[in-house]
Amino acid sequence: MISQEILVDPEKEEWEKIALPGVRMKYLYKNEKTGASIALCRFDKGAGIPEPHLHASNQFMYVLKGRFSYPGIEVKEGMVYINPKDNVHGPSVALEDTLILEMYDGPHYYPGKKPY
């Protein structure tokens, strides 16, 4: 539970490289207690998540720019992708340079189960 309002200026936050090539994250909110988070995710064309995986909470993605795909699904600019907790999905790939707003209502992964 948030006990006070929070204002974040994304321009003042830094892009973080993660273990996946061509993917960067800019966290706008992290709740250390619940694991919930909001982040901007940048995928270079051709970058993505190489393996099927699942999450320990619900995942919500809004495509601000670009497009990416999962097997059988293409998600385009302006679309929302909702992936329920424990649903195996992936791999994914950015079909062009892509910017996504990604939210989790709890932790991304179960302890010791991060896929990359």
LUMMARNU-38405 format. One record per residue (C-alpha): chain; residue number from 1; residue in three letters; x, y, z. Coordinates in steps of 0.02 Angstrom, whole numbers, plus 50000, padded with zeros to 5 digits. Layout:
<sites>
SITE   ch     i    aa      xx      yy      zz
SITE    A   NUM   ALA       X       Y       Z
...
</sites>
This chain:
<sites>
SITE   ch     i    aa      xx      yy      zz
SITE    A     1   MET   50000   50000   50000
SITE    A     2   ILE   50065   50172   49954
SITE    A     3   SER   50051   50290   50102
SITE    A     4   GLN   50083   50449   50005
SITE    A     5   GLU   50081   50514   49829
SITE    A     6   ILE   50234   50481   49722
SITE    A     7   LEU   50288   50587   49574
SITE    A     8   VAL   50421   50519   49456
SITE    A     9   ASP   50505   50613   49314
SITE    A    10   PRO   50564   50478   49192
SITE    A    11   GLU   50689   50601   49117
SITE    A    12   LYS   50785   50600   49283
SITE    A    13   GLU   50794   50410   49295
SITE    A    14   GLU   50937   50311   49216
SITE    A    15   TRP   50921   50168   49090
SITE    A    16   GLU   50989   50006   49163
SITE    A    17   LYS   51064   49868   49056
SITE    A    18   ILE   51003   49696   49102
SITE    A    19   ALA   51075   49524   49062
SITE    A    20   LEU   50985   49519   48894
SITE    A    21   PRO   51076   49605   48749
SITE    A    22   GLY   50980   49751   48673
SITE    A    23   VAL   50861   49771   48821
SITE    A    24   ARG   50864   49916   48943
SITE    A    25   MET   50750   49958   49090
SITE    A    26   LYS   50706   50121   49174
SITE    A    27   TYR   50617   50087   49338
SITE    A    28   LEU   50485   50216   49383
SITE    A    29   TYR   50424   50126   49539
SITE    A    30   LYS   50478   49978   49644
SITE    A    31   ASN   50392   49915   49800
SITE    A    32   GLU   50526   49818   49892
SITE    A    33   LYS   50396   49741   50009
SITE    A    34   THR   50277   49670   49877
SITE    A    35   GLY   50389   49661   49723
SITE    A    36   ALA   50266   49766   49621
SITE    A    37   SER   50349   49879   49492
SITE    A    38   ILE   50324   49997   49347
SITE    A    39   ALA   50461   50017   49217
SITE    A    40   LEU   50495   50079   49043
SITE    A    41   CYS   50577   49942   48938
SITE    A    42   ARG   50675   49976   48779
SITE    A    43   PHE   50705   49834   48657
SITE    A    44   ASP   50819   49857   48508
SITE    A    45   LYS   50753   49777   48350
SITE    A    46   GLY   50787   49590   48361
SITE    A    47   ALA   50810   49590   48550
SITE    A    48   GLY   50694   49494   48664
SITE    A    49   ILE   50670   49357   48791
SITE    A    50   PRO   50746   49199   48714
SITE    A    51   GLU   50659   49065   48818
SITE    A    52   PRO   50481   49022   48873
SITE    A    53   HIS   50458   49079   49053
SITE    A    54   LEU   50327   49127   49182
SITE    A    55   HIS   50304   49262   49313
SITE    A    56   ALA   50260   49256   49497
SITE    A    57   SER   50130   49394   49474
SITE    A    58   ASN   50020   49471   49341
SITE    A    59   GLN   50113   49564   49202
SITE    A    60   PHE   50040   49713   49108
SITE    A    61   MET   50125   49790   48956
SITE    A    62   TYR   50073   49944   48856
SITE    A    63   VAL   50167   49971   48693
SITE    A    64   LEU   50213   50155   48679
SITE    A    65   LYS   50314   50134   48519
SITE    A    66   GLY   50358   49991   48403
SITE    A    67   ARG   50299   49810   48403
SITE    A    68   PHE   50353   49640   48468
SITE    A    69   SER   50293   49462   48455
SITE    A    70   TYR   50266   49306   48556
SITE    A    71   PRO   50226   49142   48465
SITE    A    72   GLY   50060   49173   48379
SITE    A    73   ILE   50040   49351   48447
SITE    A    74   GLU   50098   49519   48378
SITE    A    75   VAL   50083   49666   48497
SITE    A    76   LYS   50084   49837   48413
SITE    A    77   GLU   50096   50019   48467
SITE    A    78   GLY   49944   50067   48570
SITE    A    79   MET   49902   49888   48620
SITE    A    80   VAL   49899   49814   48795
SITE    A    81   TYR   49965   49640   48832
SITE    A    82   ILE   49908   49559   48994
SITE    A    83   ASN   49994   49400   49051
SITE    A    84   PRO   49921   49313   49204
SITE    A    85   LYS   50026   49246   49346
SITE    A    86   ASP   50103   49074   49309
SITE    A    87   ASN   50060   49078   49123
SITE    A    88   VAL   50207   49012   49021
SITE    A    89   HIS   50242   49130   48876
SITE    A    90   GLY   50384   49171   48757
SITE    A    91   PRO   50503   49178   48680
SITE    A    92   SER   50478   49357   48623
SITE    A    93   VAL   50566   49469   48497
SITE    A    94   ALA   50557   49654   48454
SITE    A    95   LEU   50508   49670   48271
SITE    A    96   GLU   50572   49849   48273
SITE    A    97   ASP   50644   49965   48406
SITE    A    98   THR   50511   49956   48541
SITE    A    99   LEU   50467   50053   48700
SITE    A   100   ILE   50350   49971   48826
SITE    A   101   LEU   50275   50025   48992
SITE    A   102   GLU   50279   49865   49097
SITE    A   103   MET   50193   49838   49264
SITE    A   104   TYR   50191   49693   49386
SITE    A   105   ASP   50072   49681   49535
SITE    A   106   GLY   50200   49578   49631
SITE    A   107   PRO   50372   49502   49605
SITE    A   108   HIS   50430   49465   49427
SITE    A   109   TYR   50497   49292   49465
SITE    A   110   TYR   50493   49161   49601
SITE    A   111   PRO   50652   49157   49707
SITE    A   112   GLY   50791   49069   49611
SITE    A   113   LYS   50686   49055   49451
SITE    A   114   LYS   50743   49206   49348
SITE    A   115   PRO   50755   49141   49168
SITE    A   116   TYR   50908   49244   49118
</sites>
